[in-house]
């Protein structure tokens, strides 16, 4: 379970970047992909967003 302070700190960390977002998959923990497969789609979607952002920034640097 997240604490109010923990959520605030995570939002602050995300705000340090101009290309960021803070996703919370309700009831998912750090081991959600293994122990709670019902949370996998939300976790994977967030990971894919990060991958796509990194790829776009990488591609843009070499235009």
PDB file of N, CA, C and O in Angstrom, chain B, residues numbered from 101:
ATOM      1  N   UNK B 101       0.840  -1.183   0.000  1.00  0.00           N
ATOM      2  CA  UNK B 101       0.000   0.000   0.000  1.00  0.00           C
ATOM      3  C   UNK B 101       0.887   1.249   0.000  1.00  0.00           C
ATOM      4  O   UNK B 101       1.865   1.333   0.742  1.00  0.00           O
ATOM      5  N   UNK B 102       0.532   2.190  -0.826  1.00  0.00           N
ATOM      6  CA  UNK B 102       1.284   3.436  -0.927  1.00  0.00           C
ATOM      7  C   UNK B 102       0.884   4.385   0.193  1.00  0.00           C
ATOM      8  O   UNK B 102      -0.281   4.451   0.585  1.00  0.00           O
ATOM      9  N   UNK B 103       1.846   5.101   0.689  1.00  0.00           N
ATOM     10  CA  UNK B 103       1.561   6.153   1.660  1.00  0.00           C
ATOM     11  C   UNK B 103       1.364   7.459   0.910  1.00  0.00           C
ATOM     12  O   UNK B 103       1.785   7.596  -0.239  1.00  0.00           O
ATOM     13  N   UNK B 104       0.726   8.408   1.561  1.00  0.00           N
ATOM     14  CA  UNK B 104       0.541   9.721   0.942  1.00  0.00           C
ATOM     15  C   UNK B 104       1.894  10.354   0.627  1.00  0.00           C
ATOM     16  O   UNK B 104       2.066  10.964  -0.429  1.00  0.00           O
ATOM     17  N   UNK B 105       2.844  10.211   1.533  1.00  0.00           N
ATOM     18  CA  UNK B 105       4.180  10.759   1.295  1.00  0.00           C
ATOM     19  C   UNK B 105       4.846  10.077   0.110  1.00  0.00           C
ATOM     20  O   UNK B 105       5.465  10.742  -0.721  1.00  0.00           O
ATOM     21  N   UNK B 106       4.727   8.760   0.023  1.00  0.00           N
ATOM     22  CA  UNK B 106       5.320   8.022  -1.093  1.00  0.00           C
ATOM     23  C   UNK B 106       4.748   8.462  -2.428  1.00  0.00           C
ATOM     24  O   UNK B 106       5.494   8.657  -3.387  1.00  0.00           O
ATOM     25  N   UNK B 107       3.438   8.620  -2.501  1.00  0.00           N
ATOM     26  CA  UNK B 107       2.811   9.081  -3.743  1.00  0.00           C
ATOM     27  C   UNK B 107       3.262  10.496  -4.086  1.00  0.00           C
ATOM     28  O   UNK B 107       3.542  10.799  -5.246  1.00  0.00           O
ATOM     29  N   UNK B 108       3.333  11.354  -3.084  1.00  0.00           N
ATOM     30  CA  UNK B 108       3.774  12.724  -3.321  1.00  0.00           C
ATOM     31  C   UNK B 108       5.202  12.740  -3.862  1.00  0.00           C
ATOM     32  O   UNK B 108       5.499  13.460  -4.815  1.00  0.00           O
ATOM     33  N   UNK B 109       6.084  11.949  -3.255  1.00  0.00           N
ATOM     34  CA  UNK B 109       7.473  11.894  -3.712  1.00  0.00           C
ATOM     35  C   UNK B 109       7.571  11.369  -5.142  1.00  0.00           C
ATOM     36  O   UNK B 109       8.374  11.874  -5.928  1.00  0.00           O
ATOM     37  N   UNK B 110       6.774  10.372  -5.488  1.00  0.00           N
ATOM     38  CA  UNK B 110       6.797   9.836  -6.850  1.00  0.00           C
ATOM     39  C   UNK B 110       6.301  10.864  -7.848  1.00  0.00           C
ATOM     40  O   UNK B 110       6.846  10.967  -8.947  1.00  0.00           O
ATOM     41  N   UNK B 111       5.278  11.626  -7.488  1.00  0.00           N
ATOM     42  CA  UNK B 111       4.788  12.690  -8.376  1.00  0.00           C
ATOM     43  C   UNK B 111       5.840  13.784  -8.548  1.00  0.00           C
ATOM     44  O   UNK B 111       6.038  14.300  -9.649  1.00  0.00           O
ATOM     45  N   UNK B 112       6.506  14.128  -7.461  1.00  0.00           N
ATOM     46  CA  UNK B 112       7.577  15.127  -7.536  1.00  0.00           C
ATOM     47  C   UNK B 112       8.700  14.646  -8.455  1.00  0.00           C
ATOM     48  O   UNK B 112       9.225  15.423  -9.253  1.00  0.00           O
ATOM     49  N   UNK B 113       9.061  13.398  -8.346  1.00  0.00           N
ATOM     50  CA  UNK B 113      10.110  12.835  -9.194  1.00  0.00           C
ATOM     51  C   UNK B 113       9.698  12.890 -10.663  1.00  0.00           C
ATOM     52  O   UNK B 113      10.500  13.273 -11.515  1.00  0.00           O
ATOM     53  N   UNK B 114       8.466  12.513 -10.965  1.00  0.00           N
ATOM     54  CA  UNK B 114       7.985  12.559 -12.350  1.00  0.00           C
ATOM     55  C   UNK B 114       7.982  13.987 -12.883  1.00  0.00           C
ATOM     56  O   UNK B 114       8.226  14.203 -14.070  1.00  0.00           O
ATOM     57  N   UNK B 115       7.711  14.951 -12.031  1.00  0.00           N
ATOM     58  CA  UNK B 115       7.646  16.351 -12.456  1.00  0.00           C
ATOM     59  C   UNK B 115       9.013  16.922 -12.821  1.00  0.00           C
ATOM     60  O   UNK B 115       9.082  17.994 -13.423  1.00  0.00           O
ATOM     61  N   UNK B 116      10.084  16.248 -12.481  1.00  0.00           N
ATOM     62  CA  UNK B 116      11.422  16.735 -12.824  1.00  0.00           C
ATOM     63  C   UNK B 116      11.718  16.621 -14.315  1.00  0.00           C
ATOM     64  O   UNK B 116      12.647  17.260 -14.808  1.00  0.00           O
ATOM     65  N   UNK B 117      10.956  15.832 -15.027  1.00  0.00           N
ATOM     66  CA  UNK B 117      11.168  15.629 -16.457  1.00  0.00           C
ATOM     67  C   UNK B 117      10.074  16.324 -17.250  1.00  0.00           C
ATOM     68  O   UNK B 117       8.938  16.436 -16.790  1.00  0.00           O
ATOM     69  N   UNK B 118      10.423  16.790 -18.445  1.00  0.00           N
ATOM     70  CA  UNK B 118       9.412  17.387 -19.319  1.00  0.00           C
ATOM     71  C   UNK B 118       8.648  16.321 -20.090  1.00  0.00           C
ATOM     72  O   UNK B 118       7.613  16.613 -20.690  1.00  0.00           O
ATOM     73  N   UNK B 119       9.140  15.102 -20.082  1.00  0.00           N
ATOM     74  CA  UNK B 119       8.469  13.979 -20.749  1.00  0.00           C
ATOM     75  C   UNK B 119       8.287  12.890 -19.700  1.00  0.00           C
ATOM     76  O   UNK B 119       9.116  11.990 -19.566  1.00  0.00           O
ATOM     77  N   UNK B 120       7.197  12.989 -18.966  1.00  0.00           N
ATOM     78  CA  UNK B 120       6.987  12.011 -17.904  1.00  0.00           C
ATOM     79  C   UNK B 120       5.510  11.872 -17.595  1.00  0.00           C
ATOM     80  O   UNK B 120       4.679  12.677 -18.016  1.00  0.00           O
ATOM     81  N   UNK B 121       5.219  10.846 -16.863  1.00  0.00           N
ATOM     82  CA  UNK B 121       3.891  10.666 -16.296  1.00  0.00           C
ATOM     83  C   UNK B 121       4.051   9.731 -15.108  1.00  0.00           C
ATOM     84  O   UNK B 121       5.029   8.990 -15.011  1.00  0.00           O
ATOM     85  N   UNK B 122       3.097   9.775 -14.224  1.00  0.00           N
ATOM     86  CA  UNK B 122       3.129   8.922 -13.034  1.00  0.00           C
ATOM     87  C   UNK B 122       1.906   8.022 -13.092  1.00  0.00           C
ATOM     88  O   UNK B 122       0.782   8.472 -12.873  1.00  0.00           O
ATOM     89  N   UNK B 123       2.129   6.764 -13.385  1.00  0.00           N
ATOM     90  CA  UNK B 123       1.037   5.794 -13.468  1.00  0.00           C
ATOM     91  C   UNK B 123       0.949   5.005 -12.176  1.00  0.00           C
ATOM     92  O   UNK B 123       1.963   4.641 -11.580  1.00  0.00           O
ATOM     93  N   UNK B 124      -0.269   4.750 -11.758  1.00  0.00           N
ATOM     94  CA  UNK B 124      -0.504   3.880 -10.608  1.00  0.00           C
ATOM     95  C   UNK B 124      -1.466   2.794 -11.062  1.00  0.00           C
ATOM     96  O   UNK B 124      -2.590   3.084 -11.473  1.00  0.00           O
ATOM     97  N   UNK B 125      -1.029   1.557 -10.988  1.00  0.00           N
ATOM     98  CA  UNK B 125      -1.898   0.420 -11.293  1.00  0.00           C
ATOM     99  C   UNK B 125      -2.465  -0.032  -9.957  1.00  0.00           C
ATOM    100  O   UNK B 125      -1.749  -0.590  -9.126  1.00  0.00           O
ATOM    101  N   UNK B 126      -3.755   0.211  -9.756  1.00  0.00           N
ATOM    102  CA  UNK B 126      -4.391  -0.064  -8.465  1.00  0.00           C
ATOM    103  C   UNK B 126      -4.144  -1.498  -8.011  1.00  0.00           C
ATOM    104  O   UNK B 126      -4.315  -2.446  -8.777  1.00  0.00           O
ATOM    105  N   UNK B 127      -3.746  -1.636  -6.771  1.00  0.00           N
ATOM    106  CA  UNK B 127      -3.518  -2.932  -6.115  1.00  0.00           C
ATOM    107  C   UNK B 127      -2.351  -3.729  -6.685  1.00  0.00           C
ATOM    108  O   UNK B 127      -2.178  -4.892  -6.321  1.00  0.00           O
ATOM    109  N   UNK B 128      -1.551  -3.147  -7.559  1.00  0.00           N
ATOM    110  CA  UNK B 128      -0.397  -3.862  -8.113  1.00  0.00           C
ATOM    111  C   UNK B 128       0.842  -3.521  -7.295  1.00  0.00           C
ATOM    112  O   UNK B 128       1.058  -2.368  -6.920  1.00  0.00           O
ATOM    113  N   UNK B 129       1.642  -4.527  -7.030  1.00  0.00           N
ATOM    114  CA  UNK B 129       2.897  -4.320  -6.321  1.00  0.00           C
ATOM    115  C   UNK B 129       4.067  -4.454  -7.276  1.00  0.00           C
ATOM    116  O   UNK B 129       3.880  -4.557  -8.488  1.00  0.00           O
ATOM    117  N   UNK B 130       5.269  -4.453  -6.731  1.00  0.00           N
ATOM    118  CA  UNK B 130       6.455  -4.559  -7.570  1.00  0.00           C
ATOM    119  C   UNK B 130       6.579  -5.916  -8.252  1.00  0.00           C
ATOM    120  O   UNK B 130       7.283  -6.031  -9.255  1.00  0.00           O
ATOM    121  N   UNK B 131       5.925  -6.927  -7.743  1.00  0.00           N
ATOM    122  CA  UNK B 131       5.992  -8.260  -8.345  1.00  0.00           C
ATOM    123  C   UNK B 131       4.703  -8.603  -9.090  1.00  0.00           C
ATOM    124  O   UNK B 131       4.372  -9.780  -9.237  1.00  0.00           O
ATOM    125  N   UNK B 132       3.975  -7.595  -9.559  1.00  0.00           N
ATOM    126  CA  UNK B 132       2.659  -7.804 -10.161  1.00  0.00           C
ATOM    127  C   UNK B 132       2.687  -8.713 -11.384  1.00  0.00           C
ATOM    128  O   UNK B 132       1.760  -9.500 -11.578  1.00  0.00           O
ATOM    129  N   UNK B 133       3.715  -8.628 -12.205  1.00  0.00           N
ATOM    130  CA  UNK B 133       3.743  -9.442 -13.421  1.00  0.00           C
ATOM    131  C   UNK B 133       3.813 -10.929 -13.111  1.00  0.00           C
ATOM    132  O   UNK B 133       3.328 -11.749 -13.890  1.00  0.00           O
ATOM    133  N   UNK B 134       4.410 -11.281 -11.987  1.00  0.00           N
ATOM    134  CA  UNK B 134       4.571 -12.690 -11.629  1.00  0.00           C
ATOM    135  C   UNK B 134       3.450 -13.169 -10.724  1.00  0.00           C
ATOM    136  O   UNK B 134       2.874 -14.234 -10.950  1.00  0.00           O
ATOM    137  N   UNK B 135       3.141 -12.387  -9.704  1.00  0.00           N
ATOM    138  CA  UNK B 135       2.212 -12.833  -8.667  1.00  0.00           C
ATOM    139  C   UNK B 135       0.760 -12.441  -8.925  1.00  0.00           C
ATOM    140  O   UNK B 135      -0.143 -13.057  -8.359  1.00  0.00           O
ATOM    141  N   UNK B 136       0.512 -11.452  -9.748  1.00  0.00           N
ATOM    142  CA  UNK B 136      -0.853 -10.983  -9.999  1.00  0.00           C
ATOM    143  C   UNK B 136      -1.007 -10.652 -11.479  1.00  0.00           C
ATOM    144  O   UNK B 136      -1.022  -9.480 -11.857  1.00  0.00           O
ATOM    145  N   UNK B 137      -1.122 -11.684 -12.318  1.00  0.00           N
ATOM    146  CA  UNK B 137      -1.156 -11.447 -13.762  1.00  0.00           C
ATOM    147  C   UNK B 137      -2.311 -10.559 -14.226  1.00  0.00           C
ATOM    148  O   UNK B 137      -2.262 -10.019 -15.331  1.00  0.00           O
ATOM    149  N   UNK B 138      -3.337 -10.400 -13.409  1.00  0.00           N
ATOM    150  CA  UNK B 138      -4.438  -9.514 -13.809  1.00  0.00           C
ATOM    151  C   UNK B 138      -3.984  -8.055 -13.891  1.00  0.00           C
ATOM    152  O   UNK B 138      -4.643  -7.235 -14.530  1.00  0.00           O
ATOM    153  N   UNK B 139      -2.866  -7.730 -13.250  1.00  0.00           N
ATOM    154  CA  UNK B 139      -2.335  -6.366 -13.313  1.00  0.00           C
ATOM    155  C   UNK B 139      -1.357  -6.180 -14.471  1.00  0.00           C
ATOM    156  O   UNK B 139      -0.949  -5.056 -14.762  1.00  0.00           O
ATOM    157  N   UNK B 140      -0.987  -7.251 -15.117  1.00  0.00           N
ATOM    158  CA  UNK B 140       0.032  -7.190 -16.166  1.00  0.00           C
ATOM    159  C   UNK B 140      -0.290  -6.192 -17.279  1.00  0.00           C
ATOM    160  O   UNK B 140       0.603  -5.446 -17.680  1.00  0.00           O
ATOM    161  N   UNK B 141      -1.523  -6.140 -17.800  1.00  0.00           N
ATOM    162  CA  UNK B 141      -1.772  -5.192 -18.896  1.00  0.00           C
ATOM    163  C   UNK B 141      -1.461  -3.738 -18.524  1.00  0.00           C
ATOM    164  O   UNK B 141      -0.876  -3.012 -19.328  1.00  0.00           O
ATOM    165  N   UNK B 142      -1.836  -3.312 -17.339  1.00  0.00           N
ATOM    166  CA  UNK B 142      -1.556  -1.941 -16.922  1.00  0.00           C
ATOM    167  C   UNK B 142      -0.077  -1.683 -16.738  1.00  0.00           C
ATOM    168  O   UNK B 142       0.426  -0.623 -17.109  1.00  0.00           O
ATOM    169  N   UNK B 143       0.621  -2.651 -16.165  1.00  0.00           N
ATOM    170  CA  UNK B 143       2.061  -2.514 -15.952  1.00  0.00           C
ATOM    171  C   UNK B 143       2.790  -2.494 -17.292  1.00  0.00           C
ATOM    172  O   UNK B 143       3.673  -1.665 -17.510  1.00  0.00           O
ATOM    173  N   UNK B 144       2.423  -3.399 -18.181  1.00  0.00           N
ATOM    174  CA  UNK B 144       3.071  -3.476 -19.493  1.00  0.00           C
ATOM    175  C   UNK B 144       2.812  -2.208 -20.292  1.00  0.00           C
ATOM    176  O   UNK B 144       3.713  -1.722 -20.975  1.00  0.00           O
ATOM    177  N   UNK B 145       1.607  -1.663 -20.223  1.00  0.00           N
ATOM    178  CA  UNK B 145       1.296  -0.435 -20.956  1.00  0.00           C
ATOM    179  C   UNK B 145       2.199   0.701 -20.487  1.00  0.00           C
ATOM    180  O   UNK B 145       2.693   1.479 -21.303  1.00  0.00           O
ATOM    181  N   UNK B 146       2.413   0.799 -19.198  1.00  0.00           N
ATOM    182  CA  UNK B 146       3.291   1.848 -18.670  1.00  0.00           C
ATOM    183  C   UNK B 146       4.734   1.650 -19.125  1.00  0.00           C
ATOM    184  O   UNK B 146       5.412   2.611 -19.489  1.00  0.00           O
ATOM    185  N   UNK B 147       5.194   0.422 -19.104  1.00  0.00           N
ATOM    186  CA  UNK B 147       6.558   0.120 -19.557  1.00  0.00           C
ATOM    187  C   UNK B 147       6.714   0.444 -21.039  1.00  0.00           C
ATOM    188  O   UNK B 147       7.727   1.009 -21.451  1.00  0.00           O
ATOM    189  N   UNK B 148       5.723   0.090 -21.833  1.00  0.00           N
ATOM    190  CA  UNK B 148       5.776   0.373 -23.272  1.00  0.00           C
ATOM    191  C   UNK B 148       5.794   1.875 -23.544  1.00  0.00           C
ATOM    192  O   UNK B 148       6.458   2.321 -24.479  1.00  0.00           O
ATOM    193  N   UNK B 149       5.081   2.657 -22.749  1.00  0.00           N
ATOM    194  CA  UNK B 149       5.094   4.109 -22.916  1.00  0.00           C
ATOM    195  C   UNK B 149       6.505   4.647 -22.691  1.00  0.00           C
ATOM    196  O   UNK B 149       6.988   5.479 -23.459  1.00  0.00           O
ATOM    197  N   UNK B 150       7.162   4.169 -21.637  1.00  0.00           N
ATOM    198  CA  UNK B 150       8.533   4.602 -21.352  1.00  0.00           C
ATOM    199  C   UNK B 150       9.454   4.214 -22.502  1.00  0.00           C
ATOM    200  O   UNK B 150      10.271   5.021 -22.943  1.00  0.00           O
ATOM    201  N   UNK B 151       9.327   2.985 -22.987  1.00  0.00           N
ATOM    202  CA  UNK B 151      10.162   2.521 -24.092  1.00  0.00           C
ATOM    203  C   UNK B 151       9.947   3.384 -25.334  1.00  0.00           C
ATOM    204  O   UNK B 151      10.908   3.770 -25.998  1.00  0.00           O
ATOM    205  N   UNK B 152       8.691   3.685 -25.645  1.00  0.00           N
ATOM    206  CA  UNK B 152       8.384   4.498 -26.827  1.00  0.00           C
ATOM    207  C   UNK B 152       8.944   5.912 -26.687  1.00  0.00           C
ATOM    208  O   UNK B 152       9.467   6.467 -27.654  1.00  0.00           O
ATOM    209  N   UNK B 153       8.840   6.496 -25.499  1.00  0.00           N
ATOM    210  CA  UNK B 153       9.384   7.837 -25.281  1.00  0.00           C
ATOM    211  C   UNK B 153      10.898   7.843 -25.440  1.00  0.00           C
ATOM    212  O   UNK B 153      11.458   8.751 -26.055  1.00  0.00           O
ATOM    213  N   UNK B 154      11.551   6.845 -24.895  1.00  0.00           N
ATOM    214  CA  UNK B 154      13.012   6.759 -25.014  1.00  0.00           C
ATOM    215  C   UNK B 154      13.426   6.574 -26.466  1.00  0.00           C
ATOM    216  O   UNK B 154      14.389   7.193 -26.920  1.00  0.00           O
ATOM    217  N   UNK B 155      12.713   5.731 -27.194  1.00  0.00           N
ATOM    218  CA  UNK B 155      13.036   5.500 -28.602  1.00  0.00           C
ATOM    219  C   UNK B 155      12.824   6.771 -29.418  1.00  0.00           C
ATOM    220  O   UNK B 155      13.638   7.093 -30.284  1.00  0.00           O
ATOM    221  N   UNK B 156      11.741   7.493 -29.150  1.00  0.00           N
ATOM    222  CA  UNK B 156      11.461   8.726 -29.891  1.00  0.00           C
ATOM    223  C   UNK B 156      12.537   9.773 -29.630  1.00  0.00           C
ATOM    224  O   UNK B 156      12.968  10.459 -30.557  1.00  0.00           O
ATOM    225  N   UNK B 157      12.965   9.901 -28.412  1.00  0.00           N
ATOM    226  CA  UNK B 157      14.016  10.877 -28.091  1.00  0.00           C
ATOM    227  C   UNK B 157      15.339  10.460 -28.715  1.00  0.00           C
ATOM    228  O   UNK B 157      16.093  11.308 -29.191  1.00  0.00           O
ATOM    229  N   UNK B 158      15.625   9.170 -28.718  1.00  0.00           N
ATOM    230  CA  UNK B 158      16.854   8.661 -29.327  1.00  0.00           C
ATOM    231  C   UNK B 158      16.837   8.924 -30.833  1.00  0.00           C
ATOM    232  O   UNK B 158      17.822   9.406 -31.392  1.00  0.00           O
ATOM    233  N   UNK B 159      15.719   8.608 -31.491  1.00  0.00           N
ATOM    234  CA  UNK B 159      15.605   8.810 -32.936  1.00  0.00           C
ATOM    235  C   UNK B 159      15.712  10.291 -33.290  1.00  0.00           C
ATOM    236  O   UNK B 159      16.335  10.649 -34.290  1.00  0.00           O
ATOM    237  N   UNK B 160      15.110  11.143 -32.482  1.00  0.00           N
ATOM    238  CA  UNK B 160      15.116  12.583 -32.746  1.00  0.00           C
ATOM    239  C   UNK B 160      16.538  13.154 -32.674  1.00  0.00           C
ATOM    240  O   UNK B 160      16.874  14.075 -33.419  1.00  0.00           O
ATOM    241  N   UNK B 161      17.354  12.621 -31.801  1.00  0.00           N
ATOM    242  CA  UNK B 161      18.722  13.123 -31.644  1.00  0.00           C
ATOM    243  C   UNK B 161      19.570  12.854 -32.881  1.00  0.00           C
ATOM    244  O   UNK B 161      20.571  13.536 -33.100  1.00  0.00           O
ATOM    245  N   UNK B 162      19.192  11.883 -33.683  1.00  0.00           N
ATOM    246  CA  UNK B 162      20.013  11.497 -34.834  1.00  0.00           C
ATOM    247  C   UNK B 162      19.383  11.881 -36.165  1.00  0.00           C
ATOM    248  O   UNK B 162      19.742  11.314 -37.197  1.00  0.00           O
ATOM    249  N   UNK B 163      18.456  12.826 -36.166  1.00  0.00           N
ATOM    250  CA  UNK B 163      17.847  13.270 -37.429  1.00  0.00           C
ATOM    251  C   UNK B 163      18.760  14.222 -38.153  1.00  0.00           C
ATOM    252  O   UNK B 163      18.420  14.701 -39.234  1.00  0.00           O
TER     253      UNK B 163
END
